Amino acid sequence: MSYPNTDTDSHRTDRTDRVSYLSDWRTADSAATAIVLSVADNLDCTPMALPALSTAVDPDALDTVLESGDESIVVSFSYAGCEVSLRGDGELVLR
């Protein structure tokens, strides 16, 4: 399943059950968009089938933290049964 505006190139790794989206989440409309589309792709469902991202994290606060420009920042949280980690350098990892 591919979604516009994400430029993600997802792939499944052989390490445990980790799924990595290694392209730059910053190419999406927002971090929230990248998260929802990546999780939907991982779970093989439509984005509309997922709960609102705001049930897991404040999307505006997430954007503020990630847009600080500090590439060493890591933000992690649970969403729709996935562990989501975003790094300031653009990496998005789902477990």
C-alpha positions in Angstrom: 0.0 0.0 0.0 1.5 3.4 -0.9 0.3 6.8 0.1 1.1 10.2 -1.5 3.1 12.8 0.2 5.2 10.4 2.3 8.1 9.4 0.1 8.6 6.5 2.5 10.4 3.4 1.4 9.4 0.9 4.0 10.9 -2.5 4.3 10.7 -5.3 6.8 13.9 -6.4 8.5 14.8 -9.8 9.7 15.5 -8.5 13.2 12.7 -9.7 15.5 9.5 -8.0 14.6 10.9 -4.6 13.8 9.7 -2.7 10.8 11.7 0.3 9.8 10.8 3.2 7.7 14.2 4.7 7.0 13.3 7.5 4.6 13.0 11.0 6.0 9.7 11.5 7.8 10.3 15.2 7.2 9.3 14.8 3.5 5.7 14.1 4.5 3.2 17.0 5.1 3.9 16.5 8.9 5.3 14.0 11.4 1.7 13.1 12.2 1.0 12.3 8.5 4.1 10.2 8.3 3.2 8.2 11.4 -0.4 7.5 10.5 0.5 6.5 6.9 3.4 4.3 8.0 1.4 2.6 10.7 -1.5 2.0 8.3 0.9 0.5 5.8 2.5 -1.7 8.5 -0.9 -2.9 9.7 -2.3 -3.3 6.1 -5.3 -1.1 6.8 -6.4 2.4 5.7 -5.4 5.4 7.7 -9.1 6.0 8.5 -9.3 2.6 10.3 -6.7 3.8 12.9 -7.6 5.7 16.0 -6.8 9.5 16.1 -3.1 10.0 16.6 -4.0 12.5 19.4 -5.1 9.5 21.5 -1.4 8.6 21.7 0.5 11.9 21.4 -0.1 15.6 20.9 0.7 16.1 17.2 1.4 19.8 17.6 3.8 19.2 20.5 5.4 16.4 18.5 6.0 18.8 15.5 7.4 21.4 17.9 10.0 19.0 19.4 11.0 17.5 16.1 11.2 20.8 14.2 13.8 22.1 16.8 16.5 21.0 14.4 18.3 18.8 17.0 19.1 15.6 15.1 19.9 13.8 18.4 16.2 14.0 19.6 14.3 10.7 19.9 10.6 10.6 20.6 8.9 7.2 21.3 5.3 6.3 22.1 2.7 3.5 21.5 0.1 4.0 18.8 -2.4 1.5 17.3 -0.5 -1.5 18.8 2.9 -0.3 17.4 5.8 1.2 19.2 6.7 4.3 17.2 10.1 6.1 17.4 11.0 9.2 15.5 14.5 10.7 15.4 15.4 14.3 14.7 17.4 13.1 11.7 14.2 11.9 10.0 14.2 8.2 10.8 10.8 6.6 11.7 10.9 3.2 13.2 7.9 1.0 14.0 8.0 -2.1 16.2 
